[in-house]
Amino acid sequence: MKNTIILIRYGELSLKSKYVRNAFEAQLMKNIHTALQVEHLSGTVKREWGRLYLYTDDIPKSVPVLQRIFGVVSVSPAFETTADLNELSTHMCRLASEILTKKTRFALRVTRTGTHPFTSQEVAVRIGNDIVKTTGSPVDLTTPDVELFIEIRNKKAFLFTEKISGTGGLPQGTQGTVLALIDTPQSLLAVWYLMRRGCDVHFLIVNKSLQKKLSSFMEQWYGTGELLELDTLSKKFYTNLNEIILEKKYDAVVLGTSLETIDQPIATLTEWKQHCTVPVFSPLLALTKEDIEKKGKELGIHI
C-alpha cells in the first residue's frame, strides 16, 4: 500500500496559548516549506488542531528533511482514508497483509480525536480481529514484532507503521535573534542548542578555518543567518561588537565556552558579560569534553 501523506507531530507548541500556538505553527510551516525548497522537493503543508500534514510526491526524501527541522518531534508516512469502520478495516487488512506473516506478532494502536459512534478500544477490537482473520497473525500487545497504528481525527483516519523521531524543540525564528561567536568547532554545537530553542542565529566568524564546517552545518540544519567578521585582537573589539549588536538588534550573544575545554572559562565569561551590552549565553558550560564530542558526533559536527 502506497503512503499518501506525512503526519507531522510537534510537542511544546501544544502548551502555548491559542494565539502563540497559531504563530508558532505558522512559523513551523514556513520553515518546512523553506527546507523543502532548499532540497528541491515539492509539497504542501496543511494544518489542523494538533497536527501538520505534508502532501508530497516524494515521501522517502521528505522524511529526513523533516527530521532536521526544529520543532518537529516525530513524523509518520501514512495512508489517508475516512473514519468509516468498514473502509478502515479494508485498508488496514490490506496493509497488514503486506507486512505480517502467520508468525509475526502484532499490536494495533488506535488514537481518536473528535466525536464518533465508537471508542478507540472498539476500533482496536473490531479491526484487530479482522487482521487476525485475514493474516493469521497473533496479537501481542506487550512485545509485538510489528506495531500498526490508526489515528482517527474527526472524519479522517490515517494508517501507518512507524513514528520516526525528529529534532524536537521550538520552530526556528520564534524566540528572537542571537549572534554566535564562531571560534572553535564546538561553537557550532552551542549554535545548535540555541536553534533548537527557536532562535535565529547569526554568525560572528573569528576563526576563518571554520568557514567550511560552518557552511556544512548551515546546510544540514537549514541555517539562514548572516555571516559577520571581527578582529578579536583589536583593542576596539567589544566597542565594534556592541555597535553591531545595536545596529542588528541582536537579543543575545552565544559562546561555545565550557568548563573543561578552554583555559579560565569563568574569567572569559566574566569579561564578556562585563563588556557586552546584551545577555551572554553559554549552553555548553557544564558539559564535559566527552559529552560535547559525543553530541557533536551524533549531530554530524566534528569537534
Secondary structure as the mmCIF struct_conf table of DSSP 4:
data_model
#
loop_
_struct_conf.conf_type_id
_struct_conf.id
_struct_conf.beg_label_comp_id
_struct_conf.beg_label_asym_id
_struct_conf.beg_label_seq_id
_struct_conf.end_label_comp_id
_struct_conf.end_label_asym_id
_struct_conf.end_label_seq_id
STRN STRN1 ILE A 5 TYR A 10
BEND BEND1 GLY A 11 GLY A 11
HELX_RH_3T_P HELX_RH_3T_P1 GLU A 12 LEU A 15
BEND BEND2 LYS A 16 LYS A 16
HELX_RH_AL_P HELX_RH_AL_P1 LYS A 18 VAL A 38
TURN_TY1_P TURN_TY1_P1 GLU A 39 HIS A 40
STRN STRN2 THR A 44 GLU A 48
TURN_TY1_P TURN_TY1_P2 TRP A 49 GLY A 50
STRN STRN3 ARG A 51 TYR A 55
BEND BEND3 ASP A 57 ASP A 57
HELX_RH_AL_P HELX_RH_AL_P2 ILE A 59 GLN A 67
TURN_TY1_P TURN_TY1_P3 ARG A 68 ARG A 68
BEND BEND4 ILE A 69 ILE A 69
TURN_TY1_P TURN_TY1_P4 PHE A 70 GLY A 71
STRN STRN4 VAL A 72 THR A 82
BEND BEND5 ALA A 83 ALA A 83
HELX_RH_AL_P HELX_RH_AL_P3 LEU A 85 ILE A 99
TURN_TY1_P TURN_TY1_P5 LYS A 102 LYS A 103
STRN STRN5 PHE A 106 THR A 113
BEND BEND6 GLY A 114 GLY A 114
BEND BEND7 PRO A 117 PHE A 118
HELX_RH_AL_P HELX_RH_AL_P4 SER A 120 THR A 135
HELX_LH_PP_P HELX_LH_PP_P1 SER A 137 PRO A 138
STRN STRN6 VAL A 139 VAL A 139
BEND BEND8 LEU A 141 THR A 143
BEND BEND9 ASP A 145 ASP A 145
STRN STRN7 VAL A 146 ARG A 153
TURN_TY1_P TURN_TY1_P6 ASN A 154 LYS A 155
STRN STRN8 LYS A 156 PHE A 160
BEND BEND10 THR A 161 THR A 161
STRN STRN9 ILE A 164 SER A 165
BEND BEND11 GLY A 169 GLY A 169
STRN STRN10 LEU A 170 LEU A 170
TURN_TY1_P TURN_TY1_P7 GLN A 172 GLY A 173
BEND BEND12 THR A 174 GLN A 175
STRN STRN11 THR A 177 ILE A 182
BEND BEND13 ASP A 183 THR A 184
TURN_TY1_P TURN_TY1_P8 PRO A 185 PRO A 185
HELX_RH_AL_P HELX_RH_AL_P5 GLN A 186 ARG A 196
STRN STRN12 ARG A 197 ARG A 197
TURN_TY1_P TURN_TY1_P9 GLY A 198 GLY A 198
STRN STRN13 ASP A 200 ILE A 205
BEND BEND14 VAL A 206 VAL A 206
HELX_RH_3T_P HELX_RH_3T_P2 LYS A 208 LEU A 210
HELX_RH_AL_P HELX_RH_AL_P6 GLN A 211 TRP A 221
TURN_TY1_P TURN_TY1_P10 TYR A 222 TYR A 222
STRN STRN14 LEU A 227 GLU A 229
TURN_TY1_P TURN_TY1_P11 THR A 232 LEU A 233
BEND BEND15 SER A 234 SER A 234
TURN_TY1_P TURN_TY1_P12 LYS A 235 LYS A 236
HELX_RH_AL_P HELX_RH_AL_P7 PHE A 237 LYS A 248
TURN_TY1_P TURN_TY1_P13 LYS A 249 LYS A 249
BEND BEND16 ASP A 251 ASP A 251
STRN STRN15 ALA A 252 VAL A 254
TURN_TY1_P TURN_TY1_P14 LEU A 259 THR A 261
BEND BEND17 ILE A 262 GLN A 264
HELX_RH_AL_P HELX_RH_AL_P8 PRO A 265 HIS A 275
BEND BEND18 THR A 277 VAL A 278
STRN STRN16 VAL A 280 PHE A 281
TURN_TY1_P TURN_TY1_P15 PRO A 283 ALA A 286
HELX_RH_AL_P HELX_RH_AL_P9 LYS A 289 LEU A 299
TURN_TY1_P TURN_TY1_P16 GLY A 300 GLY A 300
#
